[in-house]
């Protein structure tokens, strides 16, 4: 058990060092979006496999169009998907469509808009350099090159790349099964019409379930348990057998009713105080060999703690090489204040997307989830800094991309 403030980076390094990779599975490439590629994809062919036209126009010999005003005999037309039956000779041209294979003898394409044609002849208005509008074989992918690195989280664009290579089966990491549970006598189901006195709706569990899915995992709802260690223990013992990870919220701080701490004190779970705000209390360890995260109870603390510790671990379990959200340098549009003994994650919104000028979304208490909902990113203020003044640079962590362009 540790009581001193631990730097977030140190805690994250410890978590990642103890993370074990899940098994692999072979999927159809169309089902692999969001999954982590297990090994590098190396092309065994050139893409495209042949020289082809980048424009609708005329395939010609460059020596015939070195000077403007050349007039050539049009031999044939080559649609995409067909191959010319003959070669292009001196003073000749073939009409060619975008993507069609370049006929032998030709080494250049003249755009149709740069020509005039009549009676089987075409006139080229200007000089055209050799190789113009010709896509060479292997111009996209060369045989033997690595096209997608192992550890890449696949996107729809990667699916297109795999299709271009004819790779319709792909080996990816399995999706870790993550049990999610909320604790606390004060919680009531989200569908509760009118919570009773002292009660609040449970926002942590639904939010975590979707964040787990966003990190590539499968959220398994373990429900809500009140402040009863025996009941919590019974649920964990009964429902965690098929899980890869367990995440709970609440009950990990210093209170008399901190149920998770009461149950797991003395086990393989450490109860930490991390130098971040919000999200200082954190439990991490193992329950029967599987990773366990005990996150705080306040919803913004849950958001920050998941982003900084659980999400990178879930990605690491899948073999991902990129584990952390992107960070960029922005500009504070107002004074931002912090407790200098902790790394602060201030919820901010972008007011100038060109310069990434940000202002606070309002109240920064760890229970103000609506402010996080309005935020575009975190302004990250490091330990030792009490404030960032308006106009000064500030580090921004992009936990959510924001649309900034309007439709006319």
C-alpha positions in Angstrom: 0.0 0.0 0.0 1.3 3.5 -0.9 0.2 6.8 0.5 2.8 9.2 -1.1 1.8 11.1 -4.3 3.0 9.1 -7.2 3.8 10.7 -10.6 1.2 9.7 -13.3 4.0 8.6 -15.7 5.5 6.4 -13.1 2.2 4.7 -12.3 1.4 4.2 -16.0 4.9 2.7 -16.7 4.3 0.2 -13.8 0.8 -0.7 -15.2 2.1 -1.2 -18.8 5.1 -3.3 -17.5 2.7 -5.7 -15.9 0.3 -5.9 -18.9 0.0 -9.2 -20.7 -1.0 -9.5 -24.4 -4.2 -11.2 -25.4 -4.4 -13.9 -28.0 -4.7 -13.5 -31.7 -7.6 -14.2 -34.0 -7.9 -14.3 -37.8 -10.7 -12.2 -39.2 -12.1 -11.2 -42.6 -10.5 -7.8 -43.4 -13.9 -6.1 -43.5 -14.4 -6.9 -39.8 -11.0 -5.7 -38.7 -11.6 -2.0 -38.3 -10.6 -0.9 -34.8 -8.6 -4.0 -34.2 -4.8 -4.1 -33.7 -2.8 -5.8 -36.4 -0.6 -8.6 -34.9 2.2 -8.6 -37.5 3.4 -6.3 -40.3 1.8 -6.6 -43.7 4.4 -7.0 -46.4 3.4 -6.7 -50.0 4.3 -9.6 -52.3 3.3 -7.5 -55.4 3.6 -4.1 -57.0 0.6 -1.8 -56.8 -0.3 -0.9 -59.4 1.1 -3.9 -61.3 1.4 -2.0 -64.6 1.9 1.5 -65.9 -1.4 3.2 -66.3 -2.8 6.6 -67.2 -3.6 9.2 -64.5 -5.9 11.1 -66.8 -8.4 10.7 -69.6 -6.4 11.7 -72.7 -4.0 10.3 -75.3 -1.1 7.9 -74.9 1.8 9.1 -77.0 5.5 8.9 -77.5 7.3 11.8 -75.8 9.5 12.3 -78.8 6.5 13.2 -80.8 5.3 16.0 -78.5 8.6 17.7 -77.6 7.3 20.8 -79.4 3.8 22.3 -79.4 1.4 21.7 -82.3 2.2 18.1 -83.0 -0.6 16.3 -85.0 -0.9 12.5 -84.4 -2.9 9.7 -85.9 -5.3 8.1 -83.4 -5.1 4.4 -83.7 -7.5 3.1 -81.1 -9.2 3.7 -77.7 -8.2 2.0 -74.5 -10.9 1.9 -71.7 -9.9 1.0 -68.2 -9.7 -2.7 -67.7 -8.6 -3.4 -71.3 -5.2 -3.8 -72.9 -4.2 -2.3 -76.2 -3.9 -4.8 -79.1 -1.0 -3.0 -80.7 1.9 -0.6 -80.0 2.1 3.2 -80.5 4.5 4.1 -83.2 6.0 7.3 -84.5 3.4 10.0 -85.1 0.7 7.9 -83.5 -1.5 8.1 -80.4 -4.2 6.1 -78.6 -7.1 7.6 -76.7 -6.8 6.3 -73.2 -9.1 6.4 -70.1 -7.9 7.0 -66.5 -6.5 3.8 -65.0 -6.1 2.0 -68.4 -2.8 0.3 -69.0 -0.3 2.3 -71.0 0.2 0.7 -74.5 3.7 -0.4 -75.5 5.6 2.3 -77.3 3.9 5.1 -75.4 5.6 6.8 -72.4 3.5 9.9 -71.9 -0.2 10.9 -71.6 -1.6 14.2 -72.9 -4.8 15.4 -71.2 -7.8 15.5 -73.4 -8.4 19.1 -72.5 -4.9 20.0 -74.0 -5.9 18.6 -77.4 -8.2 19.1 -80.3 -9.3 16.2 -82.4 -11.1 15.5 -85.7 -11.2 12.9 -88.5 -9.1 10.4 -86.6 -6.3 12.9 -85.8 -5.4 14.7 -82.6 -3.5 18.0 -82.2 -1.4 18.6 -79.1 -1.4 22.2 -78.2 1.7 22.4 -76.1 5.0 20.5 -75.4 4.6 17.6 -73.0 7.5 16.2 -71.0 8.2 12.5 -70.9 6.3 10.5 -68.2 3.6 13.2 -67.8 0.4 11.7 -66.3 1.8 8.1 -66.2 1.5 6.1 -63.0 4.4 3.7 -62.9 4.2 0.1 -61.7 4.7 0.0 -58.0 4.0 3.7 -57.8 1.8 3.1 -54.7 3.3 0.0 -53.2 6.6 -1.8 -54.2 6.9 -5.5 -53.8 8.6 -6.5 -50.5 7.8 -3.2 -48.7 6.0 -3.1 -45.3 2.6 -1.5 -46.0 1.1 -1.6 -42.5 3.3 -1.9 -39.4 2.4 -4.5 -36.8 0.7 -2.9 -33.8 -1.3 -0.6 -36.0 -4.9 -0.1 -35.0 -6.7 -0.6 -38.3 -8.9 2.0 -39.9 -11.3 1.9 -42.9 -8.4 3.2 -45.1 -6.3 0.2 -44.0 -9.1 -2.1 -45.1 -8.8 -0.5 -48.5 -5.1 -1.1 -48.6 -5.6 -4.7 -47.7 -8.2 -5.1 -50.4 -5.7 -3.6 -53.0 -3.2 -6.3 -52.0 -5.8 -9.1 -52.1 -5.4 -9.8 -48.4 -8.9 -10.7 -47.3 -7.9 -12.4 -44.1 -5.9 -10.6 -41.4 -4.5 -11.6 -38.0 -5.4 -9.2 -35.2 -5.5 -9.2 -31.4 -8.6 -10.5 -29.7 -10.8 -7.9 -28.0 -10.2 -8.0 -24.2 -13.3 -8.7 -22.2 -13.6 -6.0 -19.6 -15.9 -6.2 -16.6 -17.3 -2.9 -15.5 -18.9 -2.3 -12.1 -20.0 0.8 -10.1 -20.1 0.9 -6.4 -21.9 3.2 -3.9 -25.1 3.2 -1.9 -26.0 6.6 -3.4 -26.3 5.3 -7.0 -29.5 4.5 -8.8 -30.0 3.2 -12.3 -29.9 5.8 -15.1 -33.5 5.1 -16.1 -34.7 6.1 -12.6 -37.3 8.9 -13.2 -36.9 10.6 -9.9 -34.0 9.6 -7.7 -34.8 9.6 -4.0 -33.3 11.9 -1.4 -29.5 11.7 -1.4 -29.5 9.5 -4.6 -27.9 10.2 -8.0 -28.1 8.4 -11.3 -25.1 6.1 -12.1 -23.3 7.8 -15.0 -19.9 6.0 -14.5 -20.8 2.6 -15.6 -22.5 3.5 -18.9 -19.7 5.9 -19.7 -17.0 3.3 -19.0 -18.7 0.7 -21.0 -18.6 2.9 -24.1 -15.0 4.0 -23.4 -13.9 0.3 -23.1 -15.5 -0.3 -26.5 -13.7 2.7 -27.9 -10.4 1.3 -26.7 -11.1 -1.9 -28.6 -12.4 -4.0 -25.7 -15.7 -5.7 -25.0 -17.6 -4.1 -22.1 -19.2 -6.6 -19.8 -21.7 -5.0 -17.4 -21.2 -6.3 -13.9 -23.9 -4.0 -12.6 -24.0 -1.9 -9.5 -23.0 -2.9 -6.0 -23.7 -0.8 -2.9 -21.3 -0.3 0.0 -21.2 -3.9 1.1 -17.8 -5.7 0.8 -19.4 -9.1 1.1 -21.7 -8.5 -1.8 -18.9 -7.0 -3.9 -16.7 -10.0 -3.2 -19.5 -12.4 -4.2 -20.0 -10.5 -7.5 -16.3 -10.5 -8.3 -16.0 -14.2 -7.5 -19.1 -15.2 -9.5 -18.8 -13.0 -12.6 -15.1 -12.5 -13.4 -14.1 -15.9 -14.6 -14.3 -15.2 -18.4 -12.9 -11.7 -18.1 -9.5 -10.3 -19.1 -9.8 -7.1 -17.0 -12.0 -5.8 -14.2 -12.7 -2.1 -13.6 -14.7 -0.7 -10.7 -15.6 2.9 -9.8 -15.8 4.3 -6.4 -14.7 3.0 -3.0 -10.9 3.4 -3.4 -10.3 6.6 -1.3 -10.0 7.2 2.4 -13.6 7.1 3.5 -15.3 4.8 6.0 -17.5 3.3 3.3 -14.8 2.7 0.6 -16.0 -0.8 -0.2 -13.3 -1.7 -2.7 -10.6 -0.8 -0.3 -12.3 -2.7 2.5 -12.5 -5.8 0.4 -9.1 -5.9 -1.3 -6.8 -4.4 1.3 -4.0 -6.8 1.8 -4.5 -8.5 -1.6 -2.5 -8.1 -4.8 -4.1 -4.7 -5.3 -2.2 -1.5 -4.4 -4.1 1.6 -3.4 -2.3 4.6 -4.8 -2.5 8.3 -4.5 -1.5 9.7 -7.9 -0.3 13.3 -8.5 -3.1 14.2 -10.9 -6.2 16.3 -10.6 -8.8 15.0 -10.9 -8.3 11.3 -10.2 -5.9 11.2 -7.3 -7.1 7.8 -5.7 -6.4 4.8 -7.9 -6.3 1.0 -7.2 -4.3 -1.3 -9.4 -3.3 -4.9 -9.2 -4.6 -8.3 -9.9 -7.6 -10.4 -9.0 -6.9 -14.1 -9.6 -4.2 -13.1 -12.1 -6.3 -10.7 -14.2 -5.6 -6.9 -14.1 -7.9 -4.9 -11.8 -8.4 -1.1 -11.9 -10.3 0.6 -9.1 -11.1 4.1 -10.4 -12.4 6.9 -8.2 -16.1 7.6 -7.9 -16.5 11.1 -9.3 -17.3 10.9 -13.0 -14.6 13.3 -14.3 -12.1 11.5 -12.2 -13.3 8.3 -13.9 -12.8 9.9 -17.3 -9.3 11.1 -16.6 -8.1 8.0 -14.8 -9.4 5.7 -17.6 -7.7 7.9 -20.2 -4.4 8.0 -18.4 -4.1 4.4 -17.1 -6.8 1.9 -18.2 -7.1 2.9 -21.8 -3.3 2.6 -22.5 -3.3 -0.8 -20.8 -6.2 -2.1 -22.9 -4.4 -1.0 -26.1 -1.1 -2.6 -24.8 -3.0 -5.8 -24.2 -3.9 -5.8 -27.9 -0.3 -5.2 -28.9 -0.8 -1.6 -30.1 2.3 0.5 -30.5 0.6 3.8 -30.1 -1.0 4.0 -26.6 -1.5 7.6 -25.7 -3.7 10.3 -27.1 -2.0 13.0 -29.2 -0.7 16.1 -27.5 -0.2 19.5 -29.2 0.7 23.0 -28.1 -2.1 25.4 -27.9 -2.6 28.9 -26.4 -4.5 29.7 -23.2 -7.3 32.1 -24.0 -7.7 32.9 -20.3 -5.8 32.3 -17.1 -5.8 28.6 -16.2 -5.0 27.7 -12.6 -3.8 24.5 -11.0 -2.6 22.9 -7.8 1.2 22.8 -8.4 1.7 19.5 -6.5 -0.4 17.7 -9.1 -0.6 17.3 -12.9 -3.9 19.0 -13.9 -6.2 18.0 -16.6 -8.4 21.0 -17.2 -11.4 20.6 -19.4 -11.2 23.2 -22.2 -12.9 24.1 -25.4 -11.3 25.5 -28.6 -12.4 29.0 -29.4 -9.9 29.6 -32.2 -9.2 26.4 -34.2 -6.4 27.9 -36.3 -4.3 28.8 -33.3 -5.8 26.2 -30.9 -6.8 28.9 -28.4 -8.7 27.3 -25.5 -10.8 28.4 -22.6 -12.2 26.5 -19.7 -15.6 24.9 -20.0 -16.5 26.2 -16.6 -16.5 24.5 -13.2 -13.5 22.0 -12.9 -14.8 20.0 -9.9 -14.5 16.3 -10.4 -18.3 15.8 -10.4 -19.0 18.3 -13.2 -19.3 15.8 -16.1 -21.3 18.3 -18.2 -18.2 20.4 -18.5 -16.2 17.5 -19.8 -19.0 16.9 -22.3 -18.5 20.4 -23.6 -14.7 20.0 -23.8 -12.7 19.4 -26.9 -9.5 18.5 -25.0 -7.6 18.6 -21.8 -5.3 21.5 -21.0 -2.5 19.6 -19.2 -0.6 21.7 -16.6 2.5 19.9 -15.2 3.5 19.4 -11.6 5.2 22.6 -10.3 3.1 25.0 -12.3 0.4 26.9 -10.5 -1.1 28.7 -13.5 -0.9 29.4 -17.2 -1.6 33.0 -18.1 -3.8 34.1 -20.9 -1.7 34.2 -24.1 0.8 31.6 -22.9 1.4 28.3 -24.5 -0.3 25.2 -23.0 -0.1 21.5 -23.7 -3.4 20.1 -25.1 -4.3 16.4 -24.9 -6.9 15.6 -27.6 -9.1 13.1 -26.0 -11.8 13.9 -28.5 -11.6 15.3 -32.0 -13.9 18.3 -32.7 -15.6 19.4 -35.8 -14.8 23.0 -36.5 -15.8 23.6 -40.1 -19.4 24.7 -40.8 -21.6 23.7 -43.7 -22.7 26.7 -45.7 
